[in-house]
Amino acid sequence: MARTSSSRVLLPLLVMVFTSYLATAAQYNVLSYGAKPDGITDSTNAFLAAWAQACSSVSPSTIYAPPGRFYLRNVAFKGPCKNNAIVVRIDGTLQAPTDYRVIGSAGNWVFFQNVDGCYGFCIGSLGKDLNEPGVKNVTVKTVTFIGTQNGLRIKSWGRPSSGFVNNVLFQHAAMTNVQNPIVIDQNYCPGSINCPGQASGVEISDVIYQDIKGNISNTDCSEI
């Protein structure tokens, strides 16, 4: 059983992945469920509705939040789900309440519970195409990972690309029984099938890790 919880996180251009490889996936856009990217309207129920659809699907699913700011109260994405191939793709920003009394006694803001196959937080995969936009100005802070495969991950394909990752802050992360707490993989190739085997053109810079604590379940920490 894997759980991920968070009390305050800003997530621009971030992908949370719950499988190592996704085939053709159904997409559930939070706008279709009433979410408003204005940073004011409460979009909590819209995100939960999109999650319910993805979690109940037997096929790979993607929950998509387009560019914009989405205000969320405390929200719990609960399993078990009927598939372990769910991607939560955030191309905008999740905005927490400025008044923590809104969260009340919940003890967390964004919470994943009883979700199998969790990969934690992931930026990527980048470098799939030669010309693609980059990812910048990402902040992930005050998060807890319990029993996840990965903690804080950045990944890119090993091929030429104009993509980049810049100005990323990972701060105040607590990890318990996490296989790979910190991963920067620039030779990403799911299943090791038809791997490009080239140097990654994705430039990764200004990535800061602060106050990352906990224990790991994987003793091999040599590969970055």
C-alpha positions as CSV (number, residue, x, y, z in Angstrom):
1,M,0.0,0.0,0.0
2,A,1.4,3.3,-1.0
3,R,0.5,6.7,0.3
4,T,1.5,10.2,-0.6
5,S,0.4,13.2,1.4
6,S,1.1,16.9,1.2
7,S,0.2,19.9,3.3
8,R,1.3,22.7,1.0
9,V,2.5,22.2,-2.6
10,L,2.8,24.4,-5.7
11,L,2.8,22.2,-8.7
12,P,3.4,24.0,-12.0
13,L,4.2,21.8,-15.0
14,L,4.3,18.7,-13.0
15,V,3.4,15.1,-13.7
16,M,2.6,12.6,-11.0
17,V,2.8,9.1,-12.4
18,F,1.4,5.9,-11.1
19,T,3.0,3.5,-13.5
20,S,6.2,2.9,-15.4
21,Y,4.6,2.8,-18.9
22,L,1.3,4.0,-20.2
23,A,-0.4,2.7,-23.3
24,T,-3.3,4.6,-24.9
25,A,-4.9,6.4,-21.9
26,A,-8.3,7.9,-21.5
27,Q,-8.0,11.6,-20.5
28,Y,-10.1,13.3,-17.9
29,N,-9.8,17.1,-18.1
30,V,-10.7,18.8,-14.8
31,L,-12.3,21.6,-16.8
32,S,-14.9,19.1,-18.0
33,Y,-15.9,18.6,-14.4
34,G,-16.3,22.2,-13.5
35,A,-12.8,23.3,-12.5
36,K,-11.9,27.0,-13.1
37,P,-8.3,28.0,-13.7
38,D,-8.8,31.4,-12.1
39,G,-7.2,30.7,-8.7
40,I,-10.3,31.8,-6.9
41,T,-13.1,29.3,-7.7
42,D,-13.1,26.1,-5.5
43,S,-12.1,23.3,-7.9
44,T,-11.8,20.6,-5.3
45,N,-14.9,18.6,-6.3
46,A,-14.0,18.8,-10.0
47,F,-10.6,17.2,-9.3
48,L,-12.3,14.5,-7.1
49,A,-14.8,13.8,-9.9
50,A,-12.0,13.4,-12.5
51,W,-10.1,11.1,-10.0
52,A,-13.2,9.0,-9.5
53,Q,-13.5,8.4,-13.2
54,A,-9.9,7.6,-13.7
55,C,-9.8,5.3,-10.6
56,S,-12.8,3.4,-11.6
57,S,-11.5,2.8,-15.2
58,V,-10.0,-0.6,-16.0
59,S,-7.9,1.1,-18.7
60,P,-4.9,3.5,-18.3
61,S,-6.1,7.0,-17.5
62,T,-4.8,10.5,-17.4
63,I,-6.2,13.3,-15.2
64,Y,-5.3,16.6,-16.9
65,A,-5.2,20.1,-15.4
66,P,-4.4,22.6,-18.2
67,P,-2.5,25.9,-17.6
68,G,-4.0,28.2,-15.0
69,R,-4.3,28.3,-11.2
70,F,-6.6,25.9,-9.5
71,Y,-7.7,26.6,-6.0
72,L,-8.1,23.4,-3.9
73,R,-9.2,22.9,-0.4
74,N,-7.8,19.7,1.3
75,V,-8.4,16.9,-1.1
76,A,-7.9,13.1,-0.7
77,F,-7.4,11.0,-3.8
78,K,-8.3,7.5,-2.5
79,G,-7.9,4.0,-3.8
80,P,-7.8,1.2,-4.3
81,C,-8.3,1.8,-8.0
82,K,-9.2,-0.7,-10.8
83,N,-5.9,0.0,-12.6
84,N,-2.4,1.1,-11.6
85,A,-1.8,3.1,-14.7
86,I,-3.0,6.6,-13.7
87,V,-1.2,9.8,-14.6
88,V,-2.0,13.1,-13.0
89,R,-0.7,15.8,-15.3
90,I,-0.5,19.3,-14.0
91,D,0.4,21.9,-16.6
92,G,-0.9,24.7,-14.3
93,T,-0.6,25.4,-10.6
94,L,-2.5,23.9,-7.7
95,Q,-3.1,26.7,-5.2
96,A,-3.6,26.0,-1.5
97,P,-5.8,28.0,0.8
98,T,-4.1,31.0,2.4
99,D,-6.1,30.4,5.5
100,Y,-5.2,27.0,7.0
101,R,-8.5,27.0,9.0
102,V,-10.1,26.0,5.6
103,I,-8.2,22.7,5.9
104,G,-9.2,22.2,9.5
105,S,-8.1,19.1,11.3
106,A,-7.3,17.1,8.1
107,G,-3.6,17.4,8.7
108,N,-2.8,17.5,5.0
109,W,-3.7,19.3,1.8
110,V,-3.2,17.0,-1.1
111,F,-3.3,13.3,-0.1
112,F,-3.1,10.1,-2.1
113,Q,-4.2,7.0,-0.1
114,N,-4.3,3.3,-0.9
115,V,-3.0,3.9,-4.4
116,D,-0.9,1.0,-5.7
117,G,2.2,1.5,-7.9
118,C,2.8,5.1,-6.8
119,Y,5.8,6.9,-8.3
120,G,5.6,10.0,-6.1
121,F,6.4,13.3,-7.9
122,C,7.9,13.3,-11.3
123,I,9.0,15.9,-13.8
124,G,9.1,14.4,-17.2
125,S,9.6,12.5,-19.3
126,L,11.3,15.2,-21.4
127,G,13.3,14.8,-24.5
128,K,10.8,12.7,-26.4
129,D,11.0,15.2,-29.3
130,L,13.8,17.3,-30.7
131,N,11.8,20.6,-30.3
132,E,9.8,20.8,-27.1
133,P,9.1,23.4,-24.4
134,G,11.0,23.1,-21.1
135,V,9.9,23.0,-17.5
136,K,10.7,25.8,-15.1
137,N,9.7,27.4,-11.8
138,V,8.6,24.3,-10.0
139,T,8.2,24.2,-6.2
140,V,7.4,21.1,-4.2
141,K,7.4,21.6,-0.5
142,T,6.3,20.1,2.8
143,V,5.5,16.6,1.4
144,T,5.4,13.1,2.9
145,F,6.1,9.9,0.9
146,I,5.2,6.5,2.5
147,G,6.0,3.2,0.7
148,T,6.4,4.8,-2.8
149,Q,8.7,3.6,-5.5
150,N,10.2,7.0,-6.2
151,G,10.3,10.2,-4.2
152,L,11.4,13.3,-6.2
153,R,12.2,12.4,-9.8
154,I,13.3,14.1,-13.0
155,K,13.6,12.1,-16.1
156,S,14.4,12.6,-19.8
157,W,15.0,10.4,-22.8
158,G,18.6,9.9,-24.0
159,R,18.4,11.9,-27.3
160,P,18.9,15.4,-28.6
161,S,16.3,17.9,-27.5
162,S,15.7,21.6,-26.9
163,G,13.9,20.8,-23.7
164,F,15.1,21.9,-20.3
165,V,14.4,21.8,-16.5
166,N,15.2,25.0,-14.6
167,N,14.6,26.6,-11.3
168,V,13.2,23.7,-9.3
169,L,13.0,23.6,-5.5
170,F,12.3,20.4,-3.5
171,Q,12.0,21.3,0.1
172,H,11.0,19.8,3.4
173,A,10.3,16.2,2.2
174,A,9.9,13.3,4.6
175,M,10.2,9.8,3.2
176,T,9.5,6.4,4.8
177,N,10.4,3.1,3.1
178,V,10.9,4.8,-0.3
179,Q,12.8,2.8,-2.9
180,N,14.4,5.7,-4.8
181,P,14.2,9.0,-2.8
182,I,15.9,11.2,-5.4
183,V,16.2,10.3,-9.0
184,I,17.7,12.3,-12.0
185,D,17.5,9.9,-15.0
186,Q,18.6,11.2,-18.4
187,N,18.4,7.9,-20.1
188,Y,14.8,7.2,-19.5
189,C,13.5,4.2,-21.5
190,P,10.5,2.3,-20.2
191,G,10.9,-1.4,-20.5
192,S,14.3,-0.9,-22.1
193,I,12.7,-1.3,-25.5
194,N,14.0,0.6,-28.6
195,C,16.1,2.9,-26.4
196,P,17.7,5.8,-28.3
197,G,21.0,5.3,-26.4
198,Q,22.2,8.9,-27.1
199,A,23.3,11.7,-24.8
200,S,20.2,13.6,-23.5
201,G,19.9,17.1,-24.9
202,V,17.7,18.2,-22.0
203,E,19.6,20.7,-19.8
204,I,18.9,20.4,-16.1
205,S,20.0,23.3,-14.0
206,D,19.2,25.2,-10.7
207,V,17.6,22.2,-9.0
208,I,17.7,22.6,-5.2
209,Y,17.1,19.9,-2.6
210,Q,16.6,21.2,1.0
211,D,15.7,19.3,4.1
212,I,15.1,15.8,2.5
213,K,14.9,13.2,5.3
214,G,13.8,9.7,5.9
215,N,14.8,6.1,5.1
216,I,14.9,4.0,1.9
217,S,14.0,0.5,1.0
218,N,16.6,0.3,-1.8
219,T,20.3,0.0,-0.8
220,D,21.6,0.7,-4.3
221,C,22.2,4.4,-4.5
222,S,25.0,4.5,-7.1
223,E,23.1,5.3,-10.3
224,I,22.0,8.9,-11.0
